[in-house]
Amino acid sequence: MTNERTDSKNKGMLKVTLVRSPIGFNGKQGIVVTSLGLRRIRHTVEVKDTPATRGLIHKVRHLVEVSE
Protein backbone atom coordinates (compact mmCIF):
# COMPACT_ATOMS: atom_id res chain seq x y z
CA MET A 1 0.00 0.00 0.00
CA THR A 2 1.11 3.52 -0.66
CA ASN A 3 0.58 6.49 1.58
CA GLU A 4 0.20 9.79 -0.27
CA ARG A 5 1.36 11.84 2.70
CA THR A 6 4.66 10.02 3.21
CA ASP A 7 5.59 9.16 -0.38
CA SER A 8 7.49 11.62 -2.55
CA LYS A 9 5.39 14.73 -3.02
CA ASN A 10 5.83 15.46 -6.73
CA LYS A 11 5.81 11.93 -8.10
CA GLY A 12 3.18 11.66 -10.79
CA MET A 13 2.31 15.35 -10.70
CA LEU A 14 1.98 17.88 -13.53
CA LYS A 15 2.29 21.65 -13.31
CA VAL A 16 -0.40 23.34 -15.38
CA THR A 17 -0.27 27.09 -16.07
CA LEU A 18 -3.03 29.13 -17.69
CA VAL A 19 -1.47 31.28 -20.42
CA ARG A 20 -4.55 32.43 -22.38
CA SER A 21 -7.99 33.47 -21.25
CA PRO A 22 -10.86 31.07 -21.97
CA ILE A 23 -13.08 34.07 -22.80
CA GLY A 24 -14.03 33.96 -26.46
CA PHE A 25 -13.76 30.18 -26.70
CA ASN A 26 -16.43 27.55 -26.18
CA GLY A 27 -18.05 27.91 -22.74
CA LYS A 28 -17.28 24.30 -21.86
CA GLN A 29 -13.58 25.06 -22.14
CA GLY A 30 -13.95 27.68 -19.41
CA ILE A 31 -15.55 25.03 -17.20
CA VAL A 32 -12.62 22.68 -17.88
CA VAL A 33 -10.12 25.41 -16.94
CA THR A 34 -11.99 25.99 -13.66
CA SER A 35 -12.17 22.26 -12.94
CA LEU A 36 -8.39 22.09 -13.24
CA GLY A 37 -8.25 24.69 -10.46
CA LEU A 38 -6.96 27.55 -12.61
CA ARG A 39 -8.31 30.96 -11.62
CA ARG A 40 -6.44 33.60 -13.61
CA ILE A 41 -3.77 34.00 -16.28
CA ARG A 42 -0.29 32.87 -15.12
CA HIS A 43 -1.85 30.88 -12.26
CA THR A 44 -0.09 27.52 -11.81
CA VAL A 45 -1.50 24.44 -10.11
CA GLU A 46 -0.16 20.93 -9.56
CA VAL A 47 -2.50 18.12 -10.55
CA LYS A 48 -2.09 14.35 -10.47
CA ASP A 49 -0.98 12.73 -13.69
CA THR A 50 -4.00 10.54 -14.46
CA PRO A 51 -5.73 9.71 -17.74
CA ALA A 52 -8.71 11.88 -16.69
CA THR A 53 -6.47 14.87 -16.01
CA ARG A 54 -4.64 14.32 -19.30
CA GLY A 55 -8.01 14.40 -21.07
CA LEU A 56 -8.92 17.71 -19.44
CA ILE A 57 -5.57 19.20 -20.41
CA HIS A 58 -5.99 17.94 -23.97
CA LYS A 59 -9.34 19.77 -24.26
CA VAL A 60 -7.72 23.13 -23.41
CA ARG A 61 -4.19 22.53 -24.71
CA HIS A 62 -4.29 25.86 -26.58
CA LEU A 63 -4.90 27.76 -23.30
CA VAL A 64 -2.41 26.09 -20.94
CA GLU A 65 1.25 25.12 -20.62
CA VAL A 66 2.19 21.84 -18.97
CA SER A 67 5.48 20.89 -17.30
CA GLU A 68 6.47 18.02 -15.08
Secondary structure, 3 states (H helix, E strand, C coil): CCCCCCCCCCCCEEEEEECCCCCCCCHHHHHHHHHCCCCCCCCEEEEECCHHHHHHHHHCCCCEEEEC
